[in-house]
Amino acid sequence: MIIVMDRGLCDADLAFCARCSATFFQKPMGTDRPCVVDVIDDGDDEVLAFVLLTDGRTLRFHLTDQTAEGLELEGWEFLADFEPALMRRGAADKWRALARQPHATERANPVRA
């Protein structure tokens, strides 16, 4: 399973994001967050992988016993090899743009007048 997260969809500062993600990584399959944009079944039931989009970068990691302890204590940023932005802006604009997009059911089954 691959979980895709986009930090750009939330304006929370890094400290809140750390607490939120630390809680999320304790039970990633039993909770939901606004930053989770996709859950992909890759056919691998053994490994849970994450793709985190933030600050124009992509952070990829697997949930192993070694990473789980750090993720549950500190959140995702302890795995980053860069300094994540402390403050976020623009999430409301992104959500408004997403709301203007046609829904998947509308694209698949257009209503005919």
SULURLIN-V490030 format. One record per backbone hydrogen bond with DSSP energy under -1.0 kcal/mol. CO is the residue of the C=O (numbers start at 0). NH is the residue of the N-H. If there is no record, write none. Layout:
BEGIN
co=CO nh=NH
co=CO nh=NH
END
This chain:
BEGIN
co=0 nh=48
co=1 nh=39
co=2 nh=50
co=3 nh=36
co=3 nh=37
co=4 nh=52
co=5 nh=8
co=6 nh=9
co=12 nh=16
co=13 nh=17
co=14 nh=18
co=15 nh=19
co=16 nh=20
co=17 nh=21
co=18 nh=22
co=19 nh=23
co=20 nh=24
co=23 nh=26
co=26 nh=29
co=32 nh=35
co=34 nh=5
co=37 nh=3
co=39 nh=1
co=39 nh=41
co=47 nh=62
co=48 nh=2
co=49 nh=60
co=50 nh=4
co=51 nh=58
co=52 nh=6
co=53 nh=56
co=56 nh=53
co=58 nh=51
co=60 nh=49
co=61 nh=63
co=63 nh=67
co=64 nh=68
co=66 nh=70
co=67 nh=71
co=68 nh=72
co=69 nh=73
co=70 nh=74
co=74 nh=77
co=75 nh=78
co=85 nh=13
co=89 nh=93
co=90 nh=94
co=91 nh=95
co=92 nh=96
co=93 nh=97
co=94 nh=98
co=95 nh=99
co=97 nh=100
co=102 nh=106
co=103 nh=107
co=104 nh=108
END
